[in-house]
Amino acid sequence: MSQISIPSRAPGEIPHDDTVVPFEVAALDVRGRTVRLGPMVDEILSRHAYPTAVSRLLGEAIVLTVLLGSSLKFEGRFILQTQTDGPVRMLVVDWRSPGKVRAYAQFDADAVAALTGTTDGDLLGRGHLAMTIDQGADMNRYQGLVALGGGTLEEAAHEYFLRSEQIPTRVRLAVAEEFSAAAGGGGAQRRWRAGGLMLQFLPKSQERQRVADLHPGDAPEGTAPHVVPEDDAWVEGQALVATVEDVELLDPALSTERLLFRLFHEHGVRVFRAVDVEAQCSCSHARVETILKSFPAADRAAMVENGRIGVTCEFCNTRYEFDPASVVGPEDAEG
């Protein structure tokens, strides 16, 4: 019987922003995705006058959401949300299939300005990270929670997969501002860029899929923890991911395929069709008007300022204004 040869080619040299590229390294039994965000993440972050540290943290949350949301095999939503006691009280990132993203942050400006350090832990404090999968109105939601206790979003993602999915996973996130000369002079131009990589160990053999049992929390003192030796292939996969530098995830001149080739060329890496990602909010004048009409008349009356009702979308910062007489609800008609 003749063997089926797997076609091979040189990695593409042309970089493409705002894409997710799934890949597989069969020799190591690993699969993953790489994310490269340019205009999309810059559009989201530039809509708000966030401090630089807050923008960077929200950018990391966007990359993590895109890595996870792009794995959905159905039309739906993936929502990442933090709630903590830190200077950044809340992060919300909403992924809608096949690749539409919106995001915002709530924070205490004075507390952020007073920070001497700007690590994830400094900004987030203690609380939880919720990851919600919404398959639609007729389906149940699935939600996983991870405690946040002063660590990074990368560490929180690792804990999520360990406890909720029990899939060995490693994540890398990078966000930075790119400075370039503005056309025709006028000083430097600033743009946000972000990138990420996720690697998962998915062997076909059940024996190689074994992971250590989680600590039950009530085991007698001195009980030895359950230990499963790490698979050599996964050890190597983690070691390779650990070599990835932020600049490689962000470099606008380095293609995703070239980066993956750098990492896995000794074993061979298979890339799949890229998924495009775009910044798109779901708000509209008509949608906000419908929401206002559902409010009690007293609540709408309290919103009137200078003869108008103004509503600003938290996600995209778009301002909508209405004549109070145009948002009369059923309750008013009955009166």
PAZAPA-4460 file (N, C-alpha, C; in steps of 0.05 Angstrom, whole numbers, plus 32768, in hexadecimal, padded with zeros to 4 digits):
% residues 335
    n_x    n_y    n_z   ca_x   ca_y   ca_z    c_x    c_y    c_z   seq   type   mol
   8011   7FE8   8000   8000   8000   8000   8012   8019   8000     1      M     A
   800C   802B   7FEE   801C   8043   7FEC   8014   8057   8002     2      S     A
   8027   8065   800D   8021   8079   8022   8018   8093   8015     3      Q     A
   8006   80A1   8024   7FFD   80BB   801A   8011   80D0   8024     4      I     A
   801C   80DE   8011   8030   80F3   8019   8021   810C   8020     5      S     A
   802C   8119   8035   8020   8133   803E   802F   8149   8030     6      I     A
   8020   815A   8021   802D   816F   8012   803A   8183   8026     7      P     A
   8051   818E   801D   805F   81A2   802E   8066   81BA   801D     8      S     A
   806A   81D0   802A   8072   81E8   801C   8081   81FA   802F     9      R     A
   808E   820E   8024   809C   8221   8035   8087   8233   8043    10      A     A
   808D   823C   805B   807A   824E   806A   8076   8268   805B    11      P     A
   805E   8272   805B   8057   828B   804E   8066   82A2   805C    12      G     A
   8070   82B5   804C   807F   82CB   8057   806E   82E4   805C    13      E     A
   8056   82E5   8051   8046   82FE   8052   8036   82FD   806C    14      I     A
   803A   8310   807E   802B   8311   8097   800E   831B   8093    15      P     A
   7FFC   8311   80A2   7FE0   8319   80A0   7FD6   831F   80BC    16      H     A
   7FCD   8338   80C0   7FC2   8340   80DA   7FA5   8338   80DD    17      D     A
   7F9C   8338   80F6   7F80   8333   80FD   7F77   8317   80F3    18      D     A
   7F87   8304   80F9   7F81   82E8   80F2   7F88   82D5   8108    19      T     A
   7F7A   82BE   8107   7F80   82A7   8119   7F88   8290   8106    20      V     A
   7F9F   8284   810C   7FA9   826E   80FB   7FAB   8255   810D    21      V     A
   7F99   8241   8108   7F9C   8227   8116   7FB3   8218   810A    22      P     A
   7FC0   8207   811B   7FD6   81F6   8112   7FD7   81DC   8121    23      F     A
   7FE7   81CA   8116   7FEB   81AF   8123   8007   81A6   811F    24      E     A
   8013   819B   8134   802D   818E   8132   8028   8170   813A    25      V     A
   8023   8160   8126   801B   8144   812A   8030   8134   8139    26      A     A
   8049   813A   8134   805F   812B   8141   805F   812F   815F    27      A     A
   8055   8145   8169   8054   814B   8185   8038   8148   8191    28      L     A
   8024   8140   8180   8008   813E   8189   7FFE   8158   8195    29      D     A
   8005   816E   8189   7FFC   8188   8192   7FED   8197   817C    30      V     A
   7FDA   81A6   8185   7FCB   81B8   8174   7FCB   81D4   8180    31      R     A
   7FC6   81E8   8170   7FC5   8203   817B   7FBB   8217   8168    32      G     A
   7FBC   8230   8171   7FB4   8247   8161   7FC6   825E   8166    33      R     A
   7FCB   826E   8152   7FDA   8286   8155   7FC8   829E   814D    34      T     A
   7FCA   82B4   815B   7FBA   82CB   8156   7FCC   82E3   8151    35      V     A
   7FC6   82F2   813D   7FD5   830B   8137   7FC1   8321   8131    36      R     A
   7FC1   8336   8142   7FAE   834B   8141   7FBC   8366   813D    37      L     A
   7FB2   8375   8129   7FBD   838F   8123   7FA7   83A4   8124    38      G     A
   7F9C   83AC   810D   7F87   83C1   810C   7F6F   83BA   811E    39      P     A
   7F68   83A1   8121   7F51   8399   8131   7F54   83A1   814E    40      M     A
   7F6B   8399   815A   7F6F   839F   8176   7F74   83BD   817A    41      V     A
   7F81   83CA   8167   7F86   83E6   8169   7F6C   83F6   8169    42      D     A
   7F59   83EC   8158   7F3E   83FA   8157   7F30   83F8   8172    43      E     A
   7F30   83E1   817E   7F22   83DD   8198   7F2F   83EE   81AE    44      I     A
   7F4A   83EC   81B0   7F57   83FA   81C6   7F58   8419   81C2    45      L     A
   7F58   8421   81A9   7F5A   843E   81A3   7F40   844C   81A7    46      S     A
   7F29   843E   81A9   7F0F   844A   81AD   7F0C   8456   81C9    47      R     A
   7F1D   844D   81DB   7F1B   8456   81F7   7F35   8463   8200    48      H     A
   7F33   8476   8212   7F4B   8483   821C   7F56   8474   8235    49      A     A
   7F5A   845A   8231   7F65   844A   8247   7F82   8451   824C    50      Y     A
   7F8B   844F   8265   7FA7   8451   826B   7FB6   843A   825C    51      P     A
   7FCF   843E   8256   7FDE   842A   8246   7FDD   840E   8253    52      T     A
   7FE0   840D   826D   7FE0   83F3   827B   7FC6   83E5   8278    53      A     A
   7FB0   83F4   827A   7F95   83E8   8277   7F90   83DE   825A    54      V     A
   7F99   83EE   8247   7F97   83E6   822B   7FA6   83CC   8226    55      S     A
   7FBE   83CA   8231   7FCE   83B2   822D   7FC1   839A   823A    56      R     A
   7FB5   839D   8251   7FA8   8386   825E   7F8F   837E   824F    57      L     A
   7F7F   8392   8246   7F68   838B   8236   7F70   837E   821B    58      L     A
   7F86   8387   8210   7F90   837A   81F7   7F97   835D   81FC    59      G     A
   7FA3   8356   8213   7FA9   833A   821A   7F8F   832A   821C    60      E     A
   7F7B   8336   8228   7F61   8328   822B   7F54   8324   820F    61      A     A
   7F58   8337   81FD   7F4D   8333   81E2   7F5B   831C   81D4    62      I     A
   7F76   831B   81D6   7F85   8305   81C9   7F7C   82EA   81D4    63      V     A
   7F79   82E8   81EF   7F71   82CF   81FB   7F55   82C7   81F2    64      L     A
   7F43   82DA   81F0   7F28   82D5   81E7   7F28   82CB   81CA    65      T     A
   7F38   82D7   81B9   7F39   82CF   819D   7F44   82B2   819B    66      V     A
   7F59   82AC   81AB   7F64   8291   81AB   7F4F   827D   81B2    67      L     A
   7F3F   8283   81C7   7F2C   826F   81D0   7F12   8270   81C0    68      L     A
   7F08   8288   81BA   7EEF   828A   81AA   7EF1   827E   818F    69      G     A
   7F08   8280   8182   7F0B   8275   8167   7F0B   8257   8166    70      S     A
   7F0B   824A   817D   7F0A   822D   817E   7EED   8222   817D    71      S     A
   7ED9   8234   8180   7EBD   822C   8180   7EB7   821E   8165    72      L     A
   7EA9   8208   8167   7EA1   81F9   814F   7E84   81FF   8147    73      K     A
   7E79   8214   8151   7E5D   821B   814C   7E5A   8239   814C    74      F     A
   7E43   8242   8142   7E3D   825F   8142   7E35   8267   815F    75      E     A
   7E44   8278   816B   7E3E   8280   8186   7E50   8295   8190    76      G     A
   7E51   8298   81AB   7E61   82AD   81B7   7E73   82A1   81CC    77      R     A
   7E8A   82AE   81D0   7E9C   82A8   81E6   7EA2   82C2   81F4    78      F     A
   7E9D   82C2   820E   7E9F   82DB   821D   7EB3   82D7   8233    79      I     A
   7EC7   82E8   8234   7EDB   82E8   824A   7ED6   8300   825B    80      L     A
   7ED4   82FC   8276   7ECF   8312   8287   7EDE   830F   82A2    81      Q     A
   7EEA   8324   82AB   7EF7   8324   82C5   7EE7   8336   82D8    82      T     A
   7EE6   832E   82F1   7EDA   833F   8306   7EED   833D   831E    83      Q     A
   7EF9   8353   8326   7F0E   8352   833B   7F0C   836B   834C    84      T     A
   7F1D   836B   8361   7F1E   8382   8374   7F36   8394   836D    85      D     A
   7F43   8390   8356   7F5A   839F   834E   7F53   83B9   8340    86      G     A
   7F67   83C9   8339   7F62   83E2   832A   7F52   83DE   8311    87      P     A
   7F56   83C8   8302   7F46   83C1   82EB   7F30   83AE   82F5    88      V     A
   7F18   83B9   82FA   7F03   83AA   8307   7EF7   8395   82F4    89      R     A
   7EF6   839B   82DB   7EE9   8389   82C8   7EF5   838B   82AC    90      M     A
   7EF8   8374   82A0   7EFF   8372   8283   7EE9   8361   8276    91      L     A
   7EDF   836A   825F   7ECB   835A   8251   7ED3   8359   8234    92      V     A
   7ED6   8340   8229   7EDB   833C   820D   7EC7   8329   8202    93      V     A
   7EBA   8330   81EC   7EA4   8321   81E1   7EAB   8318   81C4    94      D     A
   7EAE   82FE   81C0   7EB3   82F2   81A6   7E99   82E8   819B    95      W     A
   7E93   82EF   8182   7E7B   82E4   8174   7E84   82D7   815A    96      R     A
   7E7C   82BE   8156   7E84   82B0   813E   7E7A   82BF   8125    97      S     A
   7E8A   82BF   810F   7EA3   82B0   810C   7EBC   82BF   8114    98      P     A
   7EBA   82D8   811C   7ED3   82E6   8124   7ECF   8304   812A    99      G     A
   7EB9   830A   8137   7EB4   8326   813E   7EB9   832A   815C   100      K     A
   7EC7   833F   8163   7ED0   8344   817E   7ECA   8360   8187   101      V     A
   7EC2   8362   81A1   7EBF   837C   81AE   7EC9   8379   81CA   102      R     A
   7ED1   838F   81D7   7EDD   838D   81F1   7EDD   83A8   81FF   103      A     A
   7EDD   83A7   821A   7EE1   83C0   822A   7EEC   83B9   8245   104      Y     A
   7EF5   83CE   8253   7F00   83CB   826E   7EF3   83E0   8281   105      A     A
   7EEF   83D8   829A   7EE7   83EB   82AF   7EFD   83EC   82C3   106      Q     A
   7F05   8405   82CB   7F1C   8407   82DD   7F1A   8421   82ED   107      F     A
   7F2A   8421   8303   7F2C   8439   8314   7F45   8448   830B   108      D     A
   7F40   845F   82FE   7F56   846E   82F2   7F6B   8477   8307   109      A     A
   7F62   847F   831E   7F75   8488   8333   7F85   8470   833D   110      D     A
   7F78   8459   8340   7F87   8442   834A   7F9B   8438   8335   111      A     A
   7F94   8439   831C   7FA7   8432   8307   7FBF   8445   8307   112      V     A
   7FBA   845F   8309   7FCF   8473   8308   7FE2   8470   8320   113      A     A
   7FD7   8466   8336   7FE7   8464   834F   7FF9   844B   834F   114      A     A
   7FF5   8439   833D   8005   8420   833D   8022   8426   8337   115      L     A
   8033   8418   8345   8050   841A   833F   8058   8404   832C   116      T     A
   8049   83EE   832B   804D   83D9   8317   8034   83D6   8306   117      G     A
   8037   83CA   82EF   8020   83C7   82DD   801E   83AB   82D2   118      T     A
   8024   8397   82E3   8020   837B   82DA   8002   8375   82DB   119      T     A
   7FFB   835E   82CE   7FE0   8355   82CF   7FD5   8353   82EB   120      D     A
   7FE6   8348   82FD   7FDD   8345   8319   7FD8   835F   8327   121      G     A
   7FE9   8373   8321   7FE5   838E   832D   7FCA   839A   8324   122      D     A
   7FC4   8396   830B   7FAC   83A3   8300   7F93   8394   8307   123      L     A
   7F94   8379   8307   7F7C   8369   830B   7F75   8365   8328   124      L     A
   7F89   8361   833A   7F83   835B   8355   7F77   833F   8358   125      G     A
   7F64   833C   836A   7F58   8322   836F   7F3B   8321   8367   126      R     A
   7F33   830B   835D   7F17   8307   8354   7F15   82EE   8343   127      G     A
   7F07   82F0   832D   7F05   82D8   831C   7F04   82DF   82FF   128      H     A
   7F0A   82CC   82EF   7F08   82CD   82D2   7EF3   82BA   82C9   129      L     A
   7EDF   82C3   82BB   7EC9   82B2   82B0   7ECB   82B0   8292   130      A     A
   7EC9   8297   8288   7EC8   8292   826C   7EAE   8284   8265   131      M     A
   7E9E   8292   8255   7E83   8288   824F   7E7F   8282   8232   132      T     A
   7E74   826A   822C   7E6D   8262   8211   7E4F   8263   820E   133      I     A
   7E46   8272   81FB   7E29   8276   81F6   7E23   826B   81DA   134      D     A
   7E14   8255   81D9   7E0D   8248   81C0   7DF3   8252   81B4   135      Q     A
   7DE6   8265   81C1   7DCD   826F   81B6   7DB6   826E   81CA   136      G     A
   7D9F   8279   81C2   7D89   827B   81D4   7D7D   8261   81DD   137      A     A
   7D7F   824C   81CD   7D73   8232   81D3   7D86   821F   81E0   138      D     A
   7D9E   8228   81E6   7DB3   8216   81F2   7DBC   8221   820D   139      M     A
   7DC5   820F   821E   7DD0   8217   8238   7DEB   8224   8234   140      N     A
   7DF1   8237   8246   7E0B   8244   8246   7E1E   8232   8256   141      R     A
   7E38   8233   824E   7E4C   8226   825E   7E5F   823B   8268   142      Y     A
   7E66   823A   8282   7E78   824E   828E   7E8D   8241   829F   143      Q     A
   7EA5   8249   829B   7EBB   8240   82AC   7EC6   8258   82BC   144      G     A
   7ECD   8254   82D5   7ED7   8269   82E6   7EF3   8262   82F0   145      L     A
   7F05   8276   82F0   7F20   8273   82FA   7F25   8289   830E   146      V     A
   7F31   8283   8325   7F38   8297   8338   7F50   82A7   832E   147      A     A
   7F4E   82C2   8333   7F65   82D3   832D   7F70   82DD   8348   148      L     A
   7F8A   82D8   834C   7F96   82DF   8365   7FB1   82ED   8362   149      G     A
   7FB3   82FE   834F   7FCC   830D   834C   7FDE   8303   8336   150      G     A
   7FD3   82F0   8326   7FE3   82E5   8310   7FDC   82F2   82F5   151      G     A
   7FE6   82E6   82E0   7FE2   82F1   82C5   7FCA   82E3   82B7   152      T     A
   7FC1   82EF   82A1   7FAC   82E2   8292   7FB5   82C8   8285   153      L     A
   7FCF   82C7   827E   7FDA   82AD   8274   7FD7   8298   8289   154      E     A
   7FDF   829E   82A2   7FDD   828A   82B7   7FC0   8282   82BD   155      E     A
   7FAE   8295   82BB   7F91   828F   82BF   7F87   827C   82A9   156      A     A
   7F90   8280   8290   7F88   826F   827B   7F92   8252   8280   157      A     A
   7FAB   8250   8289   7FB6   8235   828F   7FA6   8227   82A5   158      H     A
   7F9E   8236   82B9   7F8E   822B   82CF   7F73   8223   82C5   159      E     A
   7F67   8233   82B3   7F4D   822C   82A8   7F4E   8211   829A   160      Y     A
   7F61   820D   8288   7F63   81F4   8279   7F6A   81DD   828B   161      F     A
   7F79   81E1   82A0   7F80   81CC   82B2   7F67   81C2   82C1   162      L     A
   7F57   81D5   82CB   7F40   81CE   82DC   7F27   81C9   82CD   163      R     A
   7F21   81D8   82B8   7F08   81D5   82AA   7F09   81C2   8292   164      S     A
   7F1F   81C2   8284   7F21   81B1   826C   7F34   8199   826F   165      E     A
   7F47   819C   8282   7F5B   8187   8287   7F6A   8180   826D   166      Q     A
   7F71   8196   825E   7F81   8193   8246   7F9B   81A2   824B   167      I     A
   7FB2   8195   824A   7FCB   81A3   824D   7FCD   81B9   8238   168      P     A
   7FD0   81D2   8241   7FCF   81EA   8230   7FE4   81FE   8239   169      T     A
   7FF0   820B   8225   8002   8222   822A   7FFA   8239   8218   170      R     A
   7FF9   8250   8224   7FF0   8269   8216   8005   827E   8218   171      V     A
   8009   828D   8202   801B   82A4   8202   800B   82BC   81F7   172      R     A
   800C   82D2   8206   7FFE   82EB   81FE   8012   8302   81FD   173      L     A
   800F   8313   81E9   8021   832A   81E7   8011   8342   81DB   174      A     A
   8015   835A   81E7   8008   8372   81DF   801C   8389   81E1   175      V     A
   801D   839B   81CE   802F   83B2   81CF   8026   83C7   81BB   176      A     A
   8030   83DF   81C0   802C   83F5   81AD   8042   83F5   8199   177      E     A
   803B   83FA   8180   804F   83FD   816A   8051   841B   8163   178      E     A
   8069   8425   8163   806D   8441   815C   807A   8443   8140   179      F     A
   806F   8454   8130   807A   8458   8115   8076   8475   810D   180      S     A
   8087   847D   80FA   8085   8499   80F1   806C   849E   80E1   181      A     A
   805E   84B3   80E8   8045   84BA   80DA   804B   84C4   80BD   182      A     A
   803A   84BD   80AB   803E   84C6   808F   803D   84E4   808D   183      A     A
   8051   84F0   8080   8051   850D   807C   805A   851C   8095   184      G     A
   8068   850E   80A7   8071   851B   80C0   805B   851B   80D5   185      G     A
   805E   852C   80E9   8049   852E   80FD   804E   851C   8115   186      G     A
   8066   8511   8118   806B   8501   8130   8066   84E4   812D   187      G     A
   8069   84D5   8142   8067   84B8   8141   8049   84B0   8142   188      A     A
   8044   849A   8134   8029   848E   8134   8029   8476   8146   189      Q     A
   8015   8474   8157   8014   845E   816A   7FFD   844B   8163   190      R     A
   8003   8431   8162   7FEE   841D   815C   7FF2   8405   816E   191      R     A
   7FDC   83F9   8177   7FDE   83E2   8187   7FE0   83C9   8176   192      W     A
   7FF0   83B6   8180   7FF2   839B   8173   7FF0   8386   8189   193      R     A
   7FE7   836E   8181   7FE5   8359   8195   7FE8   833E   8186   194      A     A
   7FF1   832B   8195   7FF5   8310   818A   7FF3   82FB   81A0   195      G     A
   7FEF   82E2   8198   7FEE   82CD   81AB   7FF1   82B2   819F   196      G     A
   7FF7   829F   81AF   7FFB   8283   81A6   7FF0   8271   81BC   197      L     A
   7FE1   825C   81B4   7FD7   8248   81C7   7FDF   822C   81BC   198      M     A
   7FEA   821C   81CE   7FF2   8201   81C7   7FE4   81ED   81DA   199      L     A
   7FD8   81D8   81CF   7FCB   81C4   81DF   7FD4   81A8   81D8   200      Q     A
   7FD7   8197   81ED   7FE1   817C   81E9   7FC8   816A   81E7   201      F     A
   7FC5   815E   81CF   7FAD   814E   81C9   7FB4   8133   81BD   202      L     A
   7FC1   8121   81CC   7FC8   8107   81C2   7FB0   80F6   81BE   203      P     A
   7FB1   80E3   81AB   7F9B   80D1   81A6   7F99   80BA   81BA   204      K     A
   7FB0   80B3   81C4   7FB1   809D   81D7   7FA5   80A5   81F2   205      S     A
   7F93   8095   81FE   7F87   809C   8218   7F9C   809B   822E   206      Q     A
   7FB0   808A   822B   7FC5   8088   823F   7FD5   80A2   8240   207      E     A
   7FDA   80AE   8229   7FE9   80C7   8228   7FD8   80DF   822E   208      R     A
   7FBE   80DC   8230   7FAC   80F2   8237   7FAA   80F6   8255   209      Q     A
   7FB4   80E4   8265   7FB1   80E5   8282   7FBD   80FF   828D   210      R     A
   7FAF   810B   82A0   7FB9   8122   82AE   7FB6   811D   82CC   211      V     A
   7FC5   812B   82DC   7FC4   8128   82F9   7FA9   8130   8304   212      A     A
   7F9F   8122   8318   7F86   812A   8325   7F8A   8144   8334   213      D     A
   7F75   8155   8333   7F76   816E   8342   7F75   8169   8360   214      L     A
   7F82   8179   8370   7F81   8176   838D   7F65   817A   8397   215      H     A
   7F59   8167   83A6   7F3D   816A   83AE   7F38   817F   83C3   216      P     A
   7F4D   8189   83D0   7F4A   819E   83E4   7F45   8195   8400   217      G     A
   7F3B   817C   8403   7F36   8172   841E   7F46   8158   8424   218      D     A
   7F5B   8154   8415   7F6B   813C   8419   7F7B   813F   8434   219      A     A
   7F7F   8128   8442   7F8E   812A   845C   7FAA   8135   8457   220      P     A
   7FB3   8143   846C   7FCE   814F   846A   7FE3   8139   8465   221      E     A
   7FF5   813F   8453   800A   812C   844D   8003   811A   8435   222      G     A
   7FEA   811C   842A   7FE3   810C   8413   7FF3   8114   83FB   223      T     A
   8000   8100   83EF   8011   8106   83D8   7FFF   810D   83C0   224      A     A
   8006   8123   83B2   7FF7   812B   839A   7FF9   8116   8384   225      P     A
   7FE4   8114   8374   7FE5   8102   835D   7FF7   810E   8347   226      H     A
   8009   80FE   833D   801D   8108   832A   801C   80F6   8311   227      V     A
   801A   8103   82FA   801D   80F5   82E0   8034   8101   82D1   228      V     A
   8049   80F2   82CB   8060   80FD   82BD   8057   810A   82A3   229      P     A
   8062   8121   829D   805B   812F   8284   8066   8120   826C   230      E     A
   8056   811E   8257   805E   8111   823F   8075   8120   8232   231      D     A
   8089   8111   8227   80A1   811E   821C   8099   8132   8205   232      D     A
   8085   812A   81F5   807D   813B   81DF   8072   8156   81E9   233      A     A
   8062   8154   81FF   8057   816D   820B   806D   817D   8218   234      W     A
   8080   8171   8224   8097   817F   8230   80A5   818F   821A   235      V     A
   80A9   8183   8203   80B7   8191   81EE   80A6   81A7   81E2   236      E     A
   808B   81A2   81DF   8079   81B7   81D5   8079   81CF   81E7   237      G     A
   8078   81CB   8201   8079   81E1   8214   8093   81F1   8212   238      Q     A
   80A9   81E2   8210   80C3   81EE   820E   80C6   8200   81F5   239      A     A
   80BA   81F7   81DF   80BB   8207   81C7   80AB   8220   81C9   240      L     A
   8093   821E   81D5   8082   8235   81D9   808F   824A   81EB   241      V     A
   809E   8240   81FF   80AB   8251   8212   80C1   8263   8205   242      A     A
   80CA   825B   81ED   80DF   826A   81DF   80D3   8282   81D0   243      T     A
   80B9   8283   81CC   80AC   8298   81BD   80AE   82B2   81CB   244      V     A
   80B9   82C6   81BE   80BC   82E1   81CA   80A4   82F3   81C1   245      E     A
   809E   8307   81D2   8088   8319   81CB   808C   8325   81B0   246      D     A
   80A4   832D   81A9   80A9   833B   8190   80A1   8329   8178   247      V     A
   80A4   830E   817B   809D   82FC   8165   807F   82FB   8162   248      E     A
   8070   82FD   8177   8053   82FD   8175   8048   8317   816B   249      L     A
   8058   832C   816C   804E   8347   8165   805A   8352   814B   250      L     A
   8070   8347   8142   807F   8351   812B   806E   8352   8112   251      D     A
   8067   836A   8108   8056   836C   80F0   8064   8361   80D6   252      P     A
   807E   835D   80D8   808D   8353   80C0   8090   8334   80C1   253      A     A
   8089   8327   80D7   808C   830A   80DA   8072   82FD   80D6   254      L     A
   8070   82EB   80C2   8056   82DD   80BD   8052   82C8   80D2   255      S     A
   8038   82C1   80D6   8031   82AC   80E9   803D   8292   80E0   256      T     A
   803D   828C   80C7   8048   8273   80BD   8066   8271   80C2   257      E     A
   8074   8287   80BE   8091   8288   80C3   8096   8283   80E1   258      R     A
   8086   828F   80F3   808A   828B   810F   8086   826E   8117   259      L     A
   8071   8262   810C   806B   8246   8112   8082   8234   8107   260      L     A
   808C   823B   80F0   80A3   822C   80E5   80BB   822D   80F7   261      F     A
   80C0   8246   8101   80D7   8249   8114   80D5   8236   812B   262      R     A
   80BC   8233   8136   80B8   8223   814E   80B9   8205   8149   263      L     A
   80AB   81FD   8133   80A6   81E0   8130   80B1   81D4   8117   264      F     A
   80C4   81E1   810A   80CD   81D6   80F0   80DA   81BB   80F2   265      H     A
   80E6   81B4   8109   80F2   819A   810C   80DE   8183   810B   266      E     A
   80C5   8189   8113   80B1   8174   8114   809D   8176   80FD   267      H     A
   809C   818D   80F0   8088   8192   80DC   806F   819D   80E8   268      G     A
   8065   81B4   80DD   804D   81C0   80E8   8039   81C4   80D1   269      V     A
   8020   81BD   80D7   800B   81BF   80C3   7FF9   81D6   80CA   270      R     A
   7FF5   81E9   80B8   7FE4   8200   80BE   7FCA   81FD   80AF   271      V     A
   7FB4   8208   80BB   7F9A   8207   80AF   7F90   8222   80A7   272      F     A
   7F79   8223   809B   7F6E   823C   8090   7F6B   8251   80A6   273      R     A
   7F74   8269   80A0   7F73   827F   80B4   7F56   8289   80B7   274      A     A
   7F50   8292   80CF   7F36   829E   80D5   7F3A   82BC   80D9   275      V     A
   7F2B   82CC   80CB   7F2D   82E9   80CD   7F1F   82F3   80E7   276      D     A
   7F2A   8308   80F3   7F1F   8313   810B   7F1B   8331   8106   277      V     A
   7F04   833C   8110   7EFF   8359   810D   7EF2   8364   8126   278      E     A
   7EF6   837E   812A   7EE9   838C   8140   7ECE   8395   8137   279      A     A
   7EB9   838B   8145   7E9E   8393   813D   7E8C   8392   8156   280      Q     A
   7E80   83A9   815C   7E6D   83AA   8172   7E51   83A3   8168   281      C     A
   7E40   839A   817A   7E25   8392   8172   7E11   83A8   8178   282      S     A
   7E1A   83BF   8182   7E07   83D4   8188   7DFE   83E2   816F   283      C     A
   7DE7   83F0   8171   7DDD   8400   815B   7DC8   8414   8167   284      S     A
   7DC2   8428   8158   7DAE   843C   8161   7D93   842E   8167   285      H     A
   7D8B   841D   8154   7D71   840F   8158   7D72   83FC   8170   286      A     A
   7D88   83EF   8175   7D89   83DC   818B   7D89   83EB   81A5   287      R     A
   7D97   8401   81A8   7D97   8410   81C0   7D7C   841C   81C5   288      V     A
   7D6E   8425   81B0   7D54   8430   81B2   7D40   841B   81BD   289      E     A
   7D42   8403   81B4   7D31   83ED   81BE   7D36   83E8   81DB   290      T     A
   7D4F   83E9   81E4   7D56   83E4   8200   7D4A   83FB   8211   291      I     A
   7D4D   8414   8208   7D42   842A   8217   7D24   8429   821A   292      L     A
   7D16   841F   8206   7CF9   841D   8207   7CF0   8408   821C   293      K     A
   7D02   83F6   8222   7CFB   83E1   8236   7CFE   83EB   8252   294      S     A
   7D0B   8402   8256   7D0F   840D   8271   7CF5   8419   827C   295      F     A
   7CF2   8419   8296   7CDB   8428   82A2   7CDD   8446   829B   296      P     A
   7CC6   8453   829A   7CC6   846F   8293   7CD6   8480   82A6   297      A     A
   7CD5   8479   82C0   7CE4   8488   82D4   7D02   8487   82CF   298      A     A
   7D0C   846F   82C7   7D28   846C   82C1   7D31   847C   82A9   299      D     A
   7D20   847C   8294   7D26   848C   827C   7D26   84A9   8283   300      R     A
   7D13   84B2   8294   7D12   84CE   829B   7D2B   84D7   82AA   301      A     A
   7D36   84C5   82BA   7D4E   84CB   82C9   7D67   84CD   82B7   302      A     A
   7D65   84C2   829F   7D7C   84C2   828D   7D7D   84DC   827C   303      M     A
   7D68   84EC   827C   7D67   8504   826B   7D7A   8519   8275   304      V     A
   7D8B   8523   8263   7D9D   853A   8269   7D9B   854D   8252   305      E     A
   7D95   8566   8258   7D93   857B   8243   7D7F   8573   822E   306      N     A
   7D6A   8566   8236   7D55   855F   8223   7D5B   8547   8212   307      G     A
   7D70   8538   8217   7D77   8521   8207   7D7E   8509   8219   308      R     A
   7D7C   84F1   820F   7D85   84D9   821C   7D9E   84D0   820D   309      I     A
   7DB4   84CE   821B   7DCD   84C6   820E   7DD6   84AB   8219   310      G     A
   7DDF   8499   8207   7DE9   847F   820F   7E03   847A   8200   311      V     A
   7E18   8472   820F   7E32   846C   8204   7E37   844E   8206   312      T     A
   7E3D   8440   81F0   7E43   8424   81F1   7E5D   841F   81FF   313      C     A
   7E5E   840E   8213   7E76   8408   8221   7E8B   83FB   8210   314      E     A
   7E82   83EB   81FC   7E95   83DC   81EC   7EA3   83EE   81D7   315      F     A
   7E94   83FC   81C7   7EA0   840B   81B1   7EA1   8429   81B6   316      C     A
   7E96   8433   81CC   7E96   844F   81D4   7E86   8461   81C1   317      N     A
   7E74   8455   81B2   7E62   8465   81A0   7E4C   8472   81B1   318      T     A
   7E47   848B   81AB   7E33   849A   81BA   7E19   849B   81AA   319      R     A
   7E03   8494   81B6   7DE8   8496   81AA   7DD7   84AA   81BA   320      Y     A
   7DC9   84BB   81AB   7DB8   84CE   81B9   7D9B   84CC   81AE   321      E     A
   7D88   84D0   81C0   7D6C   84CC   81BA   7D5B   84E3   81C5   322      F     A
   7D46   84EA   81B6   7D31   84FB   81C0   7D20   84EA   81D3   323      D     A
   7D1C   84F2   81EC   7D0C   84E2   81FF   7CF1   84DA   81F4   324      P     A
   7CE5   84EA   81E3   7CCB   84E3   81D8   7CCC   84CC   81C4   325      A     A
   7CE5   84C6   81B9   7CE7   84B1   81A5   7CEC   8496   81B2   326      S     A
   7CEF   8495   81CC   7CF4   847B   81D9   7CDE   8475   81EE   327      V     A
   7CC5   847A   81E6   7CAF   8474   81F7   7CA9   8457   81F6   328      V     A
   7CA6   844A   820D   7CA1   842D   820F   7C84   8427   8211   329      G     A
   7C7D   840D   8211   7C62   8404   8214   7C55   840E   822E   330      P     A
   7C65   8410   8243   7C5B   8419   825D   7C4F   8435   825A   331      E     A
   7C5D   8446   824A   7C53   8462   8247   7C39   8463   8237   332      D     A
   7C37   8452   8223   7C1F   8451   8212   7C06   8449   8223   333      A     A
   7C0B   8436   8236   7BF5   842C   8246   7BEB   8442   8259   334      E     A
   7BFF   8453   8262   7BF8   8468   8275   7BE8   847E   8267   335      G     A
***
